[in-house]
């Protein structure tokens, strides 16, 4: 089951997110993101959070359509996004996609990227998507499709990435160890319509970007 979580980050293109979430089996909106959902005509299955950001108009609109609300106190140990992730896990999600999970708040952006690690460690496939980026987390390999010239970056997460191999990219690597914090994997370029990223040990964020 593919669960889509709409996060209150930078959300601009209404049609983009509407089409993305249309492909999800279950949609969760995190508090303030519900204002964007309301404007875009996206109706989630549930709205979660401390409800300090959702507008009264949006709330009435979704209540009239039978959307479930799960409220939490503003003083809590988890972000609204993490609450949404835990809810998706409880519903039996096999894939969780975070939409609009980055923005001007670097702390929230980093925390949401960190949630990908927790999702992955739970045995669930994580992905983070916005209008310009698609982010995957791997511990073995992935093959990406795209177009010649597409940008692909690989960044270690939660420690060093050992035995990294990059194929189908302008700057290949063969069994290379990337220390956590190193930037060698940033801004690579696809040489054809597909590329392959693999590693022997550790975790890699694989980011396909539009420049």
Phi, psi and omega in degrees: 000127182265117179255130176253130179247119178270118188253149184277056174262218177275110181238119185237303188276100184299317182294324179301308183289327178298315179292320179298313183286338176300331181274006181263148178279335184212131185240128177241134176247132180269104172037259187296337176296342180293336176293321176292317179301318179300313180293329183271351183077027176265124180251108181282168174281327181209147174244130186231151176139192181273358174060033179265357184240335182293137181284158179296323179297316180295319181297313180298317180303313183284326176298319179297336181260012173075018178290135178285147176238133173235105183266150179223155178295152180292329176270099184214169185267004184224148172287162176302323181295318179295323175300320178295320178298314180297323178295316179299319178298319181293338179272000177087026180298137173257345175217134177235124180246125177265120181252129179068035187270006176237161181176208185288337179273102182297324181298315179291321180299313180295320179297322180290324174295321176298328178297332177300323179295316179295321177298313181300315181294343176275001180084018182246140181285121179258152174208148177235129187226134164222188185299335187246348188220149170229121187244129177243159172235127182229157170234004178224283183202161176206146173244127182252142173255150179180215180232154175305130181099349177297144180272136177225129177239148174234129185226124178299146177229137175064032177129184182289149175252119187252143177068042182281130177235129180240126179233145180078020179235154184299326179244090183284159171228151179227105177055048186259138177269123177253116178291143176303128182101343178284149185252014185299334184270006185273139172063052170275171188225131178290134180265353178208211184263004176206158175212163182228134178237132177217161175209159182269325186206140178105198183226141179232131164279127177246117189242117175259121190236153167258131183280000000 
